[in-house]
Amino acid sequence: MSIEVNELLGKPGDSDESSDSDQEIKPRVPHSSSVAVRKPRSASKKATLSLDATLLEINTLLVSGRPVNLADPRYPKLFVVNYRGSHYFGQFFTQQQRRKTRQRIKSNEFNDPIYAAALYDLAGLTMGEPVDTPLKKDKIIRAKKELDRELTALQQTRPDNAKPWWTARAETTIHENLLYRHYQRFVNSYETFREESQKREYQPYRMMGTAKNPYISTADEARHAILYALGGKAELSHSTLRPTYHAPGAHRLRAKHPKVGYVQIIFHSLDDLARYNPLFLSALHASNKVDIKDRNLNERETTFKSSIRSRHIVFTQQVRFPSFNVPFSSQYHPVKYGITEKSAFSRYSNIIFSGTGNTGLLEHLATHYAQQLQQRAVEIAEEKGGYIVYLGLDGRLQKALPTTEDVRKVRRMKTDVFGAFSYNLSRYKPESKANEYQRQ
């Protein structure tokens, strides 16, 4: 999604002063620790199998229907990575809250669990409110148990009507349970989903104890999460925070709000996924369990129910727009923003100063940050003694994420892949659920 230049600019009379803005005249060269330049470490001292040998052995076990013992000391640790982008929307973040969040991220103190809006509502808390007292934590624990019961009930209930309420035509997708119907509506038509949740006219909504959203969206690849964090997937009417460029002098533009959001890297082991049982959008669509619109299928989403625990959030990075009130620096701008040439820096500056057209800056920043975050995810996996792996559409593990064309191809084949091999996640021998709700 592109953002027109006029959406990036400030309004006449706006003050240039803002705690969000970089006030220094010269940009600071980023410290080497802020970018992905660490020397890779060996995968694990204990593991004796390579990644390829590990995947071959695990996939052979899965195909034969045998369980996989992830505690086998020959195996390196295997992680499934997701990315979650958060934008500083005005209805959720005041300037003071933005400043506090940025400070916590900078000091590496921002490691709160992620809670769905429905969880806050059931707990009697305000969306985004700090869960920082024993009483609030107890409310969240009890609310999570209730929400998990409701979502499990949806998954165990067949629809009253074979046709969903939103269409009169025959559907190629027959939802085998209400959770899939509820989830498809959430992904394809979010604004309508919110309205219908409030009205509670249809079967799945009536089974929920709250009208708020019970899902937490993550992306299987970093770029989509970054676009969301940058505000590229929202309209101005959604109280989106734009960088708000001003022009104190010709072609010397400064962003009033350069930092507009952040992206989190999220790691789950395979037995974590067995325990949490998230909704794998690509696999559900490929196996005709849900019917996802193309524009949403490209989001490459994995959706978690009710919460994501803090121990799974392994890295957080702020995303920001550059300012153009400083000269181009070959040491700073390539590392910070991926702008490697002075001519490109000038081109962005000139287009923004003109006030019309589309700079392509949003797409450029998304690609730049995606490369950094994906490399950082690989490094973190190595630091933990393991590797990143992906769930293939046939259920086997693989080293690359299936493409959207792969998803469409499998769906056209009308092959039911969901539930086969590794999508029967119980084969990964999850840990005991004892004290599950007490773990954050």
N, C-alpha and C positions, 0 to 999 in steps of 0.2 A: 504494500500500500504506500502511495506517495503522499507527501504533505506539500501543499502549495506554499510558495514563499511568503505570501501574505499572512499565512497562519503562523509563521515563525517570528513575525515582527511585533514590536511593541506598539501600543496605541499612543497617539499624540498626547503629551502631557504626563505620560508615565514617568515616575522617578527612576533614575538609573541606580539608585541605592538599593541593594538587596543583599541579604546574608547568603543568598544562593550563589552569588557571582564571584568570580576570581578577580580580585582588585589589583593584584600585582601587575606591574607593567611588563616584566619579562616572565615568560613561562618557565616553570621549574622543570628541569630534566627529570623524568620519572626515575625513582629508585629502581635498581635492577630487580628487587624482590617483588615489584608490582606487576611485572610482566612474566610471560612464560619462557624463562631462559634457564631454568634449573637443569643440572646435569641428570639424565635419567639414571635411576638406580636399578640394580638387579631385582627381578620380580620377587624372589623369596629365597631365603637360605634353606628352608625346609622342603620346598617343592622340588620334586625331581623330574616332573613332566613339563614339557614345554606347553605353551598355550595350544598349539595345533594338536599335540598328542592328547591333551586334556579334553579338548572339544570332541575329538574323534571318539575317545572312550566314553564320555558322558552321552553323546548322541547315540552311540551303539546301545548303551543301557536303556535310553529312552525309547528307542525304536522297538526294542525287545520287551518293553513293558516292565523292566526291572527298576527298583528304586535307585536313586543316586545318593551316595554318602558323601556330602560335601566336606565332611571332616576328614576325609582321606588325606593323610599328610603328603601324599604325592602330588596333590592338586594345588596349584596356586589359588589365591582368592579370586573370585569372579564377582564383578560388580555390574549392575545394570544402571546406566546413568540417565537422569532426566534433568531438565532445566525449567526453572519457573521464573518468569518475569513479573515484576511488580512496578506499577507506575504510580507516581505521586498525584493521584486524582484529588481534586480539591475537596470533595465531600468526605474524604478519609484522612487527608493530611493537611494540617495548618502549616504555616511557615515554621513555627516552633517545632512541630512534630517532624517535619522534613529535616530540620537542622539536627535534632536529637538522633534521628535514624542514621543520618550521614556520619555523625560522630561515632556512633556505636559500630557502624560498619568499618570505619577507619581504624578504630582501636581493637577490631576483631572481637567485639562483645555482642555482635548481633547474631544470636544463635537460638532465637525463640522457635518453638514449634509453630507450624502453620495450621490454623484451624479454619474449617469451613464456616460460612456465615450461619448455617443452620446450627452449628455447635454453639456458637456464641448466643444465638437466640434461645435455644433450649436451656442454656445455662443461666439465662437472665442477664447476660452481659452485653455491652455495646460492641459492635464490630470493631476489631482492632484494639480493644481495651487490654492493657497489660494484665496477664494472668500471673500476678506476683504475690499473692497471699495464699495461705493454706485453704481458706474458705473458697476462693475463686478456683483453685486447683481441684478441690473436691467437687465443685459444681461442674467443672469441665469433665471430670471423670464420669460422673453420673450421667451427664448429657451425652457423652460419647457412647456409653452403654445403651442408652435409649435410642440414639440415632442408628447405631449398628443393628439393633434389633429391627428397626423399621426398614432399613435397607435390605436386610436378610429376608424379611417378610415379603418385600417386593420381588426379590429374586425367586422366592418359593411359590409365588402366586401367578397363575396363568391369567391372561386378560379375559374379561367378560365377553369381549367382541373381537373377532379375528381382525377386523379393520380398525385402525387407530381413529380417534375422533377427528383428526385434522384433515381427513380426506374421504371422499366418497368413492374414489376409484379403487380398483383391485390393486393391492400392494404385492410386490414381488417378495418383500420381506415379511415373514410371519413371525412376530415376536413370541418367543417361547415363554417369556415371563414379563412381568410388569417393570422390572428394573431396566431391561433393555429398551422398552418403550419410553419410559421416563428419561433415560439417558439419551436416546436419540433426539428427543424433543429439546433437551438441554443443549446438545451440541449444535443442532441445525437451526434452532430458532430461539436463541437465548432470551431476547426481550419478551417474546410471546410466552416462553416457559415461565418467566417471572410473573407475568400477568395471570396465567392460568393457575400458578401456585397459590396466588392470593385468592382467586375465586373458588378454588377447590371443587370444581364441578365434575372432574373426571376421576376415575378409579384410583390411579396411583397417587394423586395429590391428596385424596381423602384419607389415604393410609399413613400419611406423614403427619408428625406432630408439630411441624413448623412449615411456614410457607417460604422459608429462606433456602438458599442453595446448599445442598449437602455435599457437593463435589469440589475437589481441588484439581484444577487443570495444570498439567505440566507438558512440556514439549520433549519429544524424543531427540530432537536436534536443537542446537543452541539458537539458531538464527530467529526462529519464530518467537522464542521467549524474549529475545533482545528487542525485536520489533514492538512487542507488547510493552516492554519496559520503557522504550523511547516514546511511547504514545502513538506509534504508527498504526495501531489497530483500533483507534477510538476517534470519535469526532469531537470538535471543540465543545459541543453541547453537553458532553459527558464530563465537564469540568476538568478537561485535560490540561496538564501543565506543559506549556510550550516554552522553548528557550527564550523567546521574547528578545529579539535583537534590537539594539539601538544604534544610532549613527552619530557619535559625538564629532566625527570628522569624516572627510571623504574616504570611503573604503576602509574605515577603521571601526568595525562593528564588534560590539561586546554582547555576549549572551547574559541577560539578567538572571535567568534560571538555567544554567548549564546542566546541572545534575537533575535529571527528570525521573529517575527510577533506578532499580537495581535488579540483578539476575542472580539466582542461587543455583549452585550445582548440587544435585541430590543423588546420593548413592543408595541402592538397595542390593543386598545379596539375593540370591535366588530363593533361599528359604525365607527371607523377609517378604518377598513377593507371594510366596505360598501362604504366609500368615495374613497379609493384608488384602490379597485378592483384588488388586485394582482392575479397572476396566481398560483393556488394551484396544484402543479405537481401531487401529489398522487391522488387527486380527479379527475383531468383531465384524467389521465391514467386509473383509475378504471372505469370511465364512457365512455371509448373508444373515448374521444375527441382528444387525442393524443396517440401516441404509443412510449413509452419510453423504451430504452434498460435497461435490468436488472441492469447493473453496475451503471447506472445513476439513476434508480429508488431508489436504496439503499441510494442515497444522501439525500432523504427526503427533497426536496427543496420546498420553497415558493419563488416566483420570483416577485419582485416589479418593477414597470415601472418608469423609469426616475430618481427617487430620493427617499431617506428616510430622513425625517426631523429630526433635531437634538433632538427634544423633545421626540422622540421615542427611542433614544439610552440612556439606563438607567445605563449601566456599561461597562467599558472597562478593559480588563486584558491582560497584556503582557504574551506571552508564551515563554519558554526558555528551553534550554538543560542544564543539570547539568555539572559542571566541576568535574574532578576526581583528581585534584592536591591537595585536602584537605582530611583529614580523614573523615570517615563516622561519622555523628552526629545524634543521636537518637532524638534530638530536632529539627534539621533543615531539614534533607532530607525527612522524612516522610511527613512533612507539605508542603514543597516546591515542591517535586517531586513525592511523593507517594512511595518512596523507603524506606521500613520499616525495612529491615534486612541488616546487614553489609555484609552478604554473597551475597545478590543480588547486592549490590553496587560494591563489588569486581568482581562479574561475568561480569557486564557491563563494568567495567574498563578493565578487562583482555581481553575481546573480542575486544574492541575498540583498545587496545594496539597491539593486534595481527594483525590488519589490514585486516582481512578477515571475511567473513560470515555476518550474520545478528544478531544484538543484541536483537531485539524485543523492543528496547528502545522507538522508535517512537510510537508504539501501546500502550505501558505502559503509556507514558506521555499523550497521547490523552485520555485514560480512566481516568487518575488521574485528569486532568484539567476539563474533562466533569463533573465528580462528583462535583467538586468545583463550577463550573459555574451554573450547574443546581440547586444546593442548594442555591447559591446566588440569582438566579432568583426567587426562592420560597420566600426567605427572602424579596426581594425588593417588590414583590407583597403584602406580608403581611404588610410591612412598608407603602404601599400606601392604605392599607385597603381593600385588595382584594385577589384574587386567580388566578392561571394560569389555563386556560381551553384549550381544543383542539377541533377543528372541526372534527367530525366523518365523515366517508365516506358516511353515509346516511344523512348528513347535521345536525344532532343533536349534541349538545354539550356534551363533555365527559371529564373525568378526566385524561385520558391517551391517548397518541398518537397512532393512528392506526399503526399496524405493516405493513411491506412490504408484508407479506403473506396475511394480510387482504386485501390489495390493489389488489393483484393478484386474490384472491378468488372472490372479487366483479366483477372484469373485466371478469373472466370466466363465471360468472352468466349473463353477458351481460345486466346488469341492469344500466339504465341511472340515476345515483344518482346526477350528477352535475345539479344544478338548483333547486334541491328539498330542502325543509326545509331551513336551515340556509345558504345554498349557494345562496339562493335568499337574498342577503345581504341587500337589501333595506328594509327588514322587521325590521332592527335594527334602524330605524329612525336616519339616520346620521345628523350631524350638518349642518347648512347652509354653502354653498360653497362661501359665500361672503368673499372676501379678502383671499381666500385659497392660492394664490400664494405668498402672502406677509408673510404667516406664515412659520417659519422655525423650 
